[in-house]
Amino acid sequence: MTTPRWRALSSSEPTLGATQRWRLDIAYDGAAFSGFAYQPEFTTVVGELRATLANTLGLEHEPVIVGAGRTDTGVHALHQVVHVDLAKDLARTSRVLEPERLARSLNQQLRGRIRVLRVAQVSDDFHARFSAIWREYRYLVLETPPPALELTNAWSWAVQGPLDLDAMNKVTNEILGTHDFRAFCRRPTNSEPGEALRREVLLAQWQRLEDQWSLSPEGASVVRLRIRARSFCHNMVRCLVSTIVGIGQGRLSETTVRERLESLDRSHLPAPAPAAGLSLVAVGYDGDQNLPTGPQIL
């Protein structure tokens, strides 16, 4: 059996160079941050983690943190993975660097803005981004009876139903496999105008969930999209969601997704669905036996 790269190393195993690599599994409410990536002038997930790690470990400089994927402003994570390289000497001079103690200390300071789920020392060849073989997101849609309720919800998008889930799953099957998603992505600023945005989608499915705690308004129901891909381009999930929901409402033709995958044309498609409904729920790594890092019931 292949040993997972993220396993904690024993004290007898050597680490290469002057640093050792640590993996942190984290969760956060994206509404509190201006996105994941570090931006000195804004409050971001990486910015909070850098400052808190530096304060906890008494570092002279904030460490560089690398994530499995970047989430936009308002997008949540139930299970994100990051790595950070810290000086080897810290392990000998700071008891705080013991995994459980470090996680506990970070969580006390972060006060729920970010939750550290796990800390582990990992081998130097582990890379939170490049070692990941897939990422999985979910999108929650609150389906309301007409007239649509103007609901403010930090974790879902309220739309007027009824939604035709059979039609939505039929067109969602068309995105499985490898396609050029230029019609459903925002082009990166550093890319060429005609450059393809090819991505491989491994899983995509809509499901109506039971509201066992009666959290939805009377007559409303929650619909969830699970989508897993090796990687995603910018706004890909939110653009797909708004288009497929339009199909489920009968406002767009069931041929829309297939036609736009072929034409690569985004013109006159709906704006991306709101960020609040989107959450990163799992990241997969080789050696983890393809088991996700995140919960599967959410």
Secondary structure, DSSP 8 states (H G I E B T S, - for coil): ----TTS---TTS---TTEEEEEEEEEE-GGGSS-SS--TTS--HHHHHHHHHHHHHT-SS---EEESS---TT-EEEEEEEEEEEETHHHHH-GGGSHHHHHHHHHHHHTTSEEEEEEEEE-TT--TTTTEEEEEEEEEEEEE-SS------SS-EEEES---HHHHHHHHGGGSEEEE-GGGS---TTS-TT---EEEEEEEEEEEE--TT--S-TT-EEEEEEEEES---TTHHHHHHHHHHHHHTTSS-TTHHHHHHHH---TT------GGGEEEEEEEETTTTT--SS-S--
